[in-house]
């Protein structure tokens, strides 16, 4: 019996890890309880096809050809049961296909991409901050791990320049329950609770490894897609250079309480879920069990979210181009108190001051409202007199001769407070 038990335990742990990772893929949520994260953010990881050619046949500049070696340090695989690779990346020139990675010479693993596009996902601009894919433990080793990235050609809107880059990557390694780790639980809210404006979130946390360095509260609910995957109902957060952002709240010392600023979080049609991520001073992390069936009810106001049903492929403009999408407002607007347009852009500013413009129903809202050659997430105020029942147009226009102003999938979202 003593010989059989370890085998049964190993099979159970492997089944748990597969189940956890499949749940993560289904719900786009972090799964498992005990883990460390190992991040590479020394420089952007750039990847271009070495066969890219200009119209005259000359090779495009390929200073970062595919399969360039990068190295990720992983210093602890003892008692590891599973791993996943978390990416922060720009999808690259429109149409760039087959973004993938391999570790230590093993088989390629496709990078995560956007969901729910009407047509080929490669034909939409995308900026993903925190989606992940499982990695077999057999692909990894303790110490330096060779990472090599590759890609395919542009499959739509091609100008023979397939390339993309990653701002940062993180390997999350899960461990079995015998690994010393922080522990804790969400204290408030509890299952079945009703929360209102600016709710207080609280947790208890301790670790045998030493001090608790932070507690982050995470929520599963409907909101603007901060991660950039195309999901509106998910565990909402971003990764930026290996650190979690866009959380409900964060505290670094006891008592572990935070106030969630939910002013422009839309009304929820389904119950929410909340959990806490606890990190100790050794970097070991623990995800508390999920508290479900939490409802948000506002007494004196309402926030509704509307998103576009006709976001176009290749939603980018330069040199006199103008493109648009629409958002339909079915509601009476006389009680509207304020409105914001939430959106994700890439290269939403110019380097010489030329126009990179966004407007609403024919009126300019902002110019150069993003970051040149970088991503930006904006909440733009919309004057109430521009809103109208029925179809509302969001347009972009540019006079810049350099990089296009790009609107990332899933497109702009309108949040109206009533």
C-alpha positions in Angstrom: 0.0 0.0 0.0 2.9 2.3 0.8 4.2 1.9 -2.8 0.8 2.5 -4.4 -0.1 5.7 -2.6 2.6 8.0 -4.2 1.6 6.8 -7.6 -2.1 7.6 -6.9 -1.0 11.0 -5.5 1.0 11.8 -8.6 -1.8 10.8 -11.0 -4.2 13.0 -8.9 -1.9 16.0 -9.1 -1.4 15.6 -12.8 -5.1 15.4 -13.3 -5.6 18.5 -11.2 -3.1 20.5 -13.1 -4.7 19.5 -16.5 -8.1 20.4 -15.1 -6.9 23.7 -13.7 -5.2 24.7 -17.0 -8.3 23.7 -19.0 -10.4 25.9 -16.8 -8.0 28.7 -17.2 -8.3 28.4 -21.0 -12.1 28.3 -20.8 -12.6 31.2 -18.4 -9.3 33.1 -19.1 -8.6 33.1 -15.4 -5.5 32.2 -13.2 -6.0 28.7 -11.8 -4.2 26.6 -9.3 -3.3 27.8 -5.9 0.5 27.7 -5.2 3.0 29.1 -7.7 5.9 31.4 -8.5 6.4 33.6 -11.6 9.6 34.1 -13.5 9.6 37.1 -15.8 11.8 38.2 -18.7 11.5 42.0 -19.3 15.1 43.0 -20.0 14.2 44.2 -23.5 11.3 43.9 -26.0 11.4 40.5 -27.7 11.0 41.3 -31.4 10.4 38.8 -34.2 10.3 39.3 -38.0 10.4 37.0 -41.0 13.9 37.0 -42.5 12.2 36.7 -46.0 10.3 39.9 -45.7 10.8 41.9 -48.9 9.8 45.4 -50.2 7.8 45.9 -53.4 11.1 46.3 -55.3 12.4 43.0 -54.0 14.8 44.4 -51.5 14.8 42.8 -48.1 13.0 44.6 -45.3 15.1 45.6 -42.3 15.2 42.5 -40.1 17.2 43.4 -37.1 15.3 40.8 -35.1 14.9 37.7 -37.2 12.8 34.7 -36.0 14.5 32.2 -33.7 16.7 34.8 -32.1 17.7 33.3 -28.7 16.4 34.8 -25.4 16.9 33.3 -22.0 14.5 33.0 -19.1 15.9 32.1 -15.7 13.8 29.7 -13.7 15.4 28.9 -10.3 12.9 26.6 -8.7 11.2 23.5 -10.3 11.2 21.4 -7.2 7.8 19.9 -6.5 6.5 21.6 -9.7 3.2 20.0 -11.1 2.4 22.3 -14.1 3.4 25.5 -15.9 1.9 28.2 -18.1 3.4 30.9 -20.2 1.9 34.4 -19.8 2.5 36.9 -22.6 2.3 40.6 -23.1 2.5 41.3 -26.8 1.5 43.4 -29.7 0.1 41.3 -32.5 2.3 43.1 -35.0 1.7 44.2 -38.6 -1.8 43.4 -39.7 -2.2 39.8 -40.9 1.0 38.5 -39.2 0.3 34.8 -38.5 1.4 31.8 -36.5 3.1 33.6 -33.6 4.7 30.8 -31.5 7.4 30.0 -29.0 9.6 27.0 -28.2 11.7 26.2 -25.1 15.0 24.5 -25.0 14.6 23.0 -28.5 11.2 21.3 -27.8 8.1 21.6 -30.0 6.6 25.0 -30.8 3.7 26.2 -28.7 1.2 28.7 -30.3 0.9 32.1 -28.5 -2.6 33.0 -27.3 -4.7 35.1 -29.7 -7.9 37.1 -29.6 -11.4 35.5 -29.5 -14.8 36.0 -31.0 -13.7 37.9 -34.2 -16.3 37.6 -37.0 -13.5 36.7 -39.4 -9.8 35.6 -39.2 -8.3 36.9 -35.9 -5.1 37.8 -37.8 -7.0 40.5 -39.7 -7.7 42.5 -36.5 -5.3 44.6 -34.6 -4.6 43.2 -31.1 -2.6 44.0 -28.0 -2.7 41.2 -25.4 -1.7 41.8 -21.8 -1.8 38.6 -19.7 -3.3 35.7 -21.7 -1.5 32.4 -21.2 -0.9 29.0 -22.7 0.1 25.7 -20.9 3.7 24.5 -21.2 4.8 20.9 -20.5 7.2 20.7 -17.6 9.4 18.5 -19.7 10.1 21.6 -21.9 11.7 23.4 -18.9 14.8 23.1 -16.7 16.2 24.7 -13.6 18.5 27.6 -14.6 18.5 29.4 -18.0 15.8 28.4 -20.4 16.3 29.1 -24.1 13.3 30.8 -25.6 12.9 31.1 -29.4 10.0 32.9 -31.1 8.8 32.4 -34.7 5.9 33.5 -36.9 4.3 33.0 -40.3 3.6 35.5 -43.2 1.0 38.1 -43.4 -2.2 36.3 -44.4 -4.3 39.4 -45.1 -3.6 43.1 -46.0 -0.1 42.0 -46.7 2.8 44.4 -47.5 5.4 41.6 -47.0 6.5 42.7 -43.5 5.4 40.0 -41.0 6.6 40.9 -37.5 5.4 41.4 -33.9 7.0 41.9 -30.5 6.5 41.0 -26.9 7.0 43.6 -24.1 7.5 41.0 -21.4 6.9 37.2 -20.8 6.3 35.3 -17.6 6.5 31.6 -16.8 4.2 30.7 -14.0 5.2 27.4 -12.3 2.7 25.6 -10.1 3.7 23.5 -7.1 2.1 20.8 -5.0 0.5 21.5 -1.7 3.5 20.4 0.4 5.6 23.3 -0.9 5.8 26.0 1.9 3.5 28.8 0.8 1.4 31.6 2.0 -2.2 30.9 2.9 -5.3 32.9 3.5 -8.9 33.5 2.5 -11.3 36.2 1.4 -13.1 37.5 4.4 -15.4 40.1 2.7 -17.5 39.9 0.7 -18.9 36.4 1.3 -20.9 34.2 -0.9 -24.4 35.6 -1.3 -23.4 39.2 -0.3 -24.7 42.2 -2.1 -22.1 45.0 -2.6 -22.8 48.6 -3.6 -20.6 51.6 -4.4 -17.0 51.6 -3.3 -17.2 48.2 -1.5 -14.5 47.2 1.0 -12.6 44.0 0.2 -10.7 42.2 2.9 -8.6 39.0 3.3 -6.5 37.3 5.9 -3.0 36.2 4.9 0.1 34.6 6.5 3.1 32.6 5.3 5.6 30.3 6.9 8.2 31.8 4.6 8.1 35.3 6.2 6.3 38.5 5.6 3.4 39.0 3.2 4.6 41.5 0.5 1.2 42.1 -1.1 -2.4 41.0 -1.4 -4.3 41.7 -4.7 -8.0 41.3 -5.1 -9.2 39.9 -8.4 -12.8 39.8 -9.8 -14.7 37.9 -12.4 -17.4 40.1 -13.9 -18.5 42.0 -17.0 -16.4 45.0 -18.0 -14.3 46.6 -20.7 -11.7 44.0 -21.9 -8.6 45.2 -20.2 -6.6 42.1 -21.2 -7.3 42.5 -24.9 -8.5 38.9 -25.6 -12.0 39.8 -26.7 -13.7 38.6 -23.6 -16.0 41.0 -21.6 -16.9 38.6 -18.8 -13.7 37.2 -17.4 -11.2 37.5 -14.6 -10.2 41.2 -15.3 -6.6 42.1 -14.9 -3.5 43.0 -17.0 0.1 42.0 -16.9 2.5 44.9 -17.4 6.2 44.0 -17.3 5.4 40.9 -15.3 3.3 42.8 -12.7 -0.5 42.5 -12.4 -2.5 45.7 -13.0 -6.2 46.6 -13.4 -7.1 44.7 -10.2 -9.9 45.4 -7.8 -7.5 46.5 -5.1 -4.0 46.0 -3.7 -2.6 46.2 -0.1 1.0 45.7 1.2 0.4 45.6 4.9 -2.2 44.4 7.4 -5.1 44.8 7.8 -5.5 43.5 4.3 -8.4 45.7 3.2 -8.9 47.7 0.0 -11.7 49.8 -1.5 -12.8 48.9 -5.0 -13.4 51.9 -7.1 -16.3 50.5 -9.1 -17.8 53.8 -10.2 -17.6 53.0 -14.0 -17.9 49.3 -13.7 -21.1 48.4 -15.6 -24.2 47.0 -13.9 -24.0 43.2 -13.7 -26.6 40.9 -15.1 -25.0 37.8 -13.4 -23.3 37.2 -10.0 -19.6 38.1 -9.7 -16.7 36.1 -8.3 -13.8 37.4 -6.2 -10.6 35.9 -4.9 -7.3 37.2 -3.5 -3.8 36.6 -4.7 -1.3 36.5 -1.8 2.5 36.9 -2.3 5.1 36.5 0.4 8.6 37.9 0.6 10.1 34.9 -1.2 7.9 35.4 -4.2 5.7 32.4 -3.5 2.1 33.1 -4.4 -1.2 31.7 -3.3 -4.7 32.1 -4.8 -7.4 31.9 -2.3 -10.5 29.9 -3.1 -13.1 31.7 -5.2 -16.0 33.3 -3.5 -19.0 33.2 -5.8 -22.6 34.5 -6.0 -21.7 38.1 -5.2 -24.2 40.6 -6.5 -23.6 44.4 -7.2 -26.6 46.6 -6.6 -26.6 50.4 -7.0 -29.3 52.4 -5.2 -29.3 55.8 -7.0 -27.6 55.3 -10.3 -26.8 52.9 -13.1 -23.9 52.3 -15.4 -24.5 50.5 -18.7 -22.0 49.1 -21.2 -22.5 49.1 -25.0 -20.0 47.7 -27.5 -19.7 47.8 -31.2 -21.1 45.0 -33.4 -19.3 46.1 -36.6 -15.6 46.6 -35.6 -13.8 46.4 -39.0 -10.8 44.3 -39.9 -7.6 46.4 -40.2 -9.1 49.2 -38.1 -6.2 51.6 -38.6 -5.6 54.8 -40.5 -2.8 57.0 -41.8 -2.2 59.6 -44.5 -5.8 60.9 -44.9 -7.6 57.7 -44.2 -10.9 57.7 -42.2 -12.6 54.5 -40.8 -15.4 54.0 -38.3 -17.6 51.6 -36.4 -20.9 52.1 -34.7 -22.5 51.5 -31.3 -26.3 51.2 -31.0 -28.0 52.9 -28.0 -31.4 51.4 -27.5 -32.1 53.3 -24.3 -33.8 56.7 -23.6 -30.9 59.1 -22.9 -32.7 61.9 -21.0 -31.5 60.5 -17.7 -27.8 60.1 -18.8 -25.4 61.9 -16.4 -22.0 61.2 -18.0 -20.5 59.0 -20.7 -17.0 57.6 -21.4 -15.5 55.8 -24.4 -13.1 53.1 -23.4 -10.7 51.7 -26.0 -7.3 50.1 -26.6 -4.9 51.7 -29.2 -1.5 51.0 -30.6 0.6 54.0 -31.8 -2.2 56.4 -31.0 0.1 59.4 -31.1 2.5 60.7 -33.7 6.1 61.7 -33.4 5.8 65.0 -35.3 2.4 66.3 -34.0 0.5 65.3 -37.1 -3.2 64.5 -36.6 -4.2 61.1 -35.1 -7.8 61.9 -34.4 -10.8 60.1 -32.9 -14.4 61.5 -33.0 -18.0 60.7 -32.1 -20.9 61.4 -34.4 -18.8 63.7 -36.5 -17.3 65.7 -33.7 -13.6 65.3 -32.7 -13.1 64.0 -29.2 -9.3 63.9 -29.0 -6.1 64.1 -31.0 -2.8 62.2 -30.4 -4.6 60.4 -27.5 -2.3 57.4 -27.2 1.4 56.5 -27.3 3.7 56.6 -30.3 4.9 53.0 -31.1 3.2 51.7 -28.0 -0.1 50.7 -26.4 -2.5 52.8 -24.6 -5.9 52.2 -22.8 -8.0 55.3 -22.6 -11.3 56.4 -21.1 -12.4 59.5 -23.1 -15.2 61.7 -21.8 -18.1 62.2 -24.3 -20.3 65.3 -24.1 -23.8 64.2 -23.5 -25.2 66.3 -26.4 -23.3 64.0 -28.8 -25.2 60.9 -27.7 -28.3 59.9 -29.6 -30.7 57.0 -29.5 -30.0 54.5 -32.2 -26.7 54.3 -34.2 -23.7 56.3 -33.0 -20.5 56.5 -35.1 -17.0 56.3 -33.7 -14.5 57.4 -36.4 -10.7 57.6 -36.6 -8.7 59.8 -38.9 -5.0 60.4 -39.5 -2.7 62.7 -41.5 0.5 61.1 -40.2 2.8 59.5 -42.8 4.4 57.2 -40.3 2.9 54.4 -38.2 -0.9 54.1 -38.4 -3.3 54.8 -35.6 -4.6 51.3 -34.7 -7.7 50.4 -32.7 -7.3 47.0 -31.1 -9.9 44.3 -30.8 -12.6 44.2 -29.5 -13.0 47.8 -30.4 -14.4 50.8 -28.5 -16.8 50.4 -25.6 -19.3 53.1 -24.4 -20.0 53.4 -20.7 -23.0 55.6 -19.8 -23.9 56.6 -16.3 -27.7 57.2 -15.7 
